[in-house]
């Protein structure tokens, strides 16, 4: 069995706030450690503490919502009594930040190891944030040791850092070194956070990175940053956005039957935007993210509403064609996203974007061009699919004869 050791002991420089308890998006930094531990297969989470306060209790509640067994420990003796000799202990550094993609990469490591960087002589200020292992390597904030080796550290003085001592033990035991590219640290994808300003900057960097090229430019605007911070701080924002993301498409069905097609399309577009905002702002922490069934319900509600709007805005003689075109469109968009090929991702995303489709249809209704727009959109999707799935050369041409 694998257990994980996280820490809520170290404080920010010159303050009393716990580094692991620093606010990050709509959670706190140590919640990332719980998610990393769960992804890495840890069935039990041990949290080093020197005292028990509000932040510790919040983390305990979060771990419980993840389905993890969570226990507070204060020493190596407390840790060792909870583990069997053949167990593994995953050590996650106090203040460690890892992006979602790199979390998945680190969680795939099996067996005992020490994750490290070999940075050379560059970026001295950045190197000092990480604990040095030897003259050429610094700790990347993650290590996994055998529980039976803990016995060597049980008699440590009380003022020793438990995590540092266990790291030294792993190095002395010659555990496998997993050397990561130092570019991960330079890009802020793996970092040791020191204060609230750094945590906020990393949260904004992560939000921008998940929003595409255009979204990145928008997120970096001061107004967008201020709105994101307010959304994370308000407890009602997440449920409100998620309710709107499903309720507005469902409401659009009623508006379509009431012959308010433009209002229905506006509700569809706003609902999709609310869903995107909820996913981007509140999708970081596992128990707080949307479930797959929720996104499926949003997509089905949108597809049904859009099909009804298309059918009800055309002449009775064209309704079968409208139903066919509206039903075919989401299927083609789904196929386009499932295939990898030569079509740039931005084209595939725009062509399969329900939000963009609702906006274009909204503008087409006053001209009576709803059905032609849907048909043309289907033709564009078919063309992109043909381009995406076209056969490529399986081998180079024949070699030229030597002269």
Long-range contacts (C-beta under 8 A, 24 or more apart in sequence): 1-43, 1-44, 1-84, 1-87, 1-88, 2-40, 2-41, 2-42, 2-43, 2-87, 2-88, 2-89, 2-90, 2-144, 3-42, 3-43, 3-44, 3-45, 3-46, 3-82, 3-83, 3-87, 3-88, 3-89, 3-90, 3-147, 4-33, 4-36, 4-37, 4-40, 4-42, 4-44, 4-45, 4-46, 4-89, 4-90, 4-91, 4-92, 5-46, 5-47, 5-48, 5-73, 5-79, 5-89, 5-90, 5-91, 5-92, 5-162, 5-163, 5-166, 6-30, 6-33, 6-34, 6-37, 6-45, 6-46, 6-47, 6-48, 6-92, 6-94, 7-47, 7-48, 7-92, 7-93, 7-94, 7-162, 7-163, 8-47, 8-48, 8-49, 8-55, 8-56, 8-59, 8-94, 9-48, 9-49, 9-50, 9-94, 10-94, 10-95, 12-194, 12-195, 12-196, 13-194, 13-195, 15-195, 17-196, 18-53, 18-55, 19-94, 19-95, 19-193, 19-194, 20-55, 20-59, 20-94, 20-95, 21-55, 21-56, 21-58, 21-59, 22-193, 22-195, 22-196, 22-199, 23-196, 23-199, 23-200, 23-232, 24-97, 24-199, 24-200, 24-202, 24-203, 24-284, 25-203, 25-206, 25-207, 25-232, 25-281, 25-282, 25-284, 25-285, 26-231, 26-232, 26-238, 26-281, 26-282, 26-284, 26-285, 26-288, 27-62, 27-284, 27-285, 27-288, 28-55, 28-58, 28-59, 29-95, 29-97, 29-193, 29-199, 30-55, 30-59, 31-59, 31-62, 31-285, 32-96, 32-97, 32-98, 32-103, 32-285, 33-92, 33-96, 34-59, 34-62, 34-63, 34-66, 34-68, 35-66, 35-103, 35-285, 35-286, 36-92, 36-98, 36-103, 36-106, 36-107, 36-142, 37-68, 37-90, 37-92, 38-66, 38-67, 38-68, 38-286, 39-103, 39-104, 39-107, 40-90, 40-106, 40-107, 40-109, 41-107, 42-68, 42-90, 43-68, 43-69, 44-68, 44-69, 44-70, 44-71, 44-82, 45-69, 45-70, 45-71, 46-71, 46-72, 46-73, 46-78, 46-79, 46-82, 47-71, 47-72, 47-73, 48-73, 48-74, 48-94, 48-162, 48-163, 49-73, 49-74, 50-74, 62-285, 62-287, 65-287, 66-286, 66-287, 75-156, 75-158, 75-162, 76-150, 76-153, 76-154, 76-156, 76-162, 76-165, 76-166, 77-154, 79-150, 79-162, 80-147, 80-150, 80-151, 80-154, 83-147, 83-150, 84-147, 85-146, 85-147, 85-148, 86-146, 86-147, 86-148, 87-146, 87-147, 88-112, 88-144, 88-145, 88-146, 88-147, 89-144, 89-145, 89-146, 89-147, 89-150, 89-166, 90-142, 90-143, 90-144, 91-142, 91-143, 91-144, 91-145, 91-163, 91-166, 91-167, 91-170, 92-141, 92-142, 93-131, 93-139, 93-141, 93-142, 93-163, 93-192, 94-163, 95-192, 95-193, 95-194, 96-141, 96-142, 96-190, 96-191, 96-192, 96-193, 97-188, 97-190, 97-191, 97-192, 97-193, 97-199, 97-202, 98-141, 98-189, 98-190, 99-189, 99-190, 99-206, 99-209, 100-206, 100-284, 101-189, 102-184, 102-189, 102-190, 106-142, 109-142, 109-144, 109-178, 111-144, 111-176, 112-144, 112-145, 112-146, 112-170, 112-175, 112-176, 113-143, 113-144, 113-175, 113-176, 113-177, 113-178, 114-139, 114-143, 114-167, 114-170, 114-171, 114-175, 114-176, 114-177, 114-178, 115-139, 115-140, 115-141, 115-142, 115-143, 115-178, 115-180, 116-140, 116-177, 116-178, 116-179, 116-180, 117-179, 117-180, 117-181, 117-182, 117-184, 117-185, 118-179, 118-182, 119-182, 119-185, 120-182, 123-182, 123-185, 123-186, 126-185, 126-186, 129-191, 129-192, 129-194, 130-185, 130-192, 131-164, 131-167, 133-167, 133-171, 134-171, 137-177, 137-179, 139-167, 140-178, 140-180, 140-184, 140-185, 140-190, 141-190, 141-192, 143-167, 143-170, 143-175, 144-175, 145-169, 145-170, 145-173, 145-175, 149-173, 200-229, 203-232, 204-228, 206-284, 207-280, 207-281, 210-280, 210-283, 211-280, 212-346, 212-349, 213-346, 215-280, 228-281, 231-277, 231-281, 232-281, 237-281, 237-282, 238-278, 238-281, 238-282, 238-288, 241-274, 241-275, 241-277, 241-278, 241-281, 241-282, 242-274, 242-275, 242-278, 242-290, 242-294, 244-270, 244-271, 244-274, 244-275, 245-271, 245-272, 245-274, 245-275, 245-278, 245-298, 246-271, 246-275, 246-294, 246-297, 246-298, 246-301, 247-271, 248-274, 249-298, 249-301, 249-302, 249-304, 249-305, 250-301, 250-305, 252-305, 252-309, 253-301, 253-304, 253-305, 253-308, 256-305, 256-308, 256-309, 256-312, 257-308, 257-312, 259-312, 261-309, 261-312, 261-313, 261-365, 261-370, 262-362, 262-365, 262-366, 264-305, 264-309, 265-309, 265-358, 265-359, 265-361, 265-362, 265-365, 266-358, 266-362, 268-302, 268-305, 268-306, 268-309, 268-354, 268-358, 269-355, 269-358, 269-359, 269-362, 271-298, 271-302, 272-298, 272-302, 272-354, 272-355, 272-358, 273-355, 276-355, 299-330, 299-354, 302-354, 303-327, 303-330, 306-354, 306-357, 306-358, 306-361, 309-361, 309-370, 310-361, 310-370, 310-371, 310-374, 313-365, 313-370, 313-371, 314-370, 314-371, 318-371, 321-371, 322-370, 322-371, 322-374, 325-371, 325-374, 325-375, 325-378, 326-374, 328-378, 329-357, 329-374, 329-377, 329-378, 329-381, 330-354, 332-378, 332-381, 332-382, 332-385, 333-381, 335-385, 336-381, 336-384, 336-385, 336-388, 339-385, 339-388, 339-389, 340-388, 341-387, 341-388, 341-389, 341-390, 342-387, 342-388, 342-390, 342-392, 343-384, 343-387, 343-388, 347-384, 348-384, 348-388, 351-377, 351-380, 351-381, 351-384, 352-381
